[in-house]
C-alpha cells in the first residue's frame, strides 16, 4: 500500500539528513516510520532495521517503558533473516535476550 511506502520514505529521509550524533534524539520516530513501511524494506536493509529496533528497544528499556521496548524488540526479531543465528549471532542473541527480559 502507498502509506507503507510513504512511511519507509519518511524514515529513510530522516536517517539520511540527521547528523550521526543526533540519531538517538529521533530514534523512536525513525524506527516507527521504518517499521510501518516494513513491507517495502529490502532484504539487505532488514538487518539494519533489526539493529535500529534493538537500539530503540534498549533506549525504551532505559526509560523503563517495558511494553514499548518489547514491541521494538519483537519487531527486530521479525526482521531477522533465515539463518540469522549463524550469520548474525550477536544481534540475534541480544534481541531475544532483551525481549525475554522486557
N, C-alpha and C positions, 0 to 999 in steps of 0.2 A: 504494500500500500504506500501511497505517496507520503503519508505522515511519517512512517518509519524512515523513509529515505531522507526526509527533512530533518528528523531528529539526529540521524547519523551525520548529516552535513553540518548541523549546528555544533555538535560535539567535536567534529574534526576541525572546524573553523576556530573554535575557542582554543583547542590544543595547539593549533598551528600559530596563533597570534599572541598567545600568552607567553611571557618570558618564563624560562625554566624555573626560576626561583619563585614564581608566583603560582605555579600549577597547583600546589597544595591549597591555595586560597579558593580555587574554583573546582576542586577535585569532585565534589558531590555533583555539581552541575554538569560537568563534562561526562562523568560516568553515567549519570541518569540519562542524559541525552543519547549516549552511545548504546546503552542497554535497550533503550526504546527503539533504536534502529538496528538491533542485532540481526535481523533477517537480511540486512544489506552489508554485513561485515564479511569480508573475505577470509579465507582460511588462515592466511598469514597474519591477519590483524587480530584473530581470535586470542592468541596468546598474549598479545599486547593488552587487549581488553581484560583478559583474565588477571593480568598483573595490576591493571588500574583498579579492578574490583577488589583485589587483595588490599591495595593501598587504602581504598575507601573504607573497606571493612575494618582495617586496623585503626584508621582515624576515628571511625564511629565507635569502636570499642574503647578507645582512649577517652572518648566523651561520655562513656557509659550508656550509649544508646544501642543496646544489645540486639534488639529486633531489627533495627536498621542495619547494623553490622552483619547480622545473619543473612539479610536479603542480598547485600553486596557479595558476601562470600559464596552464597548459593548460586548467584548469577555467574561468579567467577568460575565455580566448579562446572557450570553448564557450558562455559566457553572452552573447556579443555578438549583437546583433540583425542582421537583414538590413539592408544599407546602412550598417553601422557605420562604414565608412571615411569616409563623408560626414558622418554625424551625430556620431560620437564619435572623430574622428581622433586626438586626443592620447592618449586611453585605448587605442585600438587599437594605435597605434604603440608605446606603452610596453609593453603586454602582449607583442606579437610580438617586440620588440627584446630584452626581458629573457628571454623564453622561448628565443630563439636563443642568448643569452649563457649561460643556465643549462645 
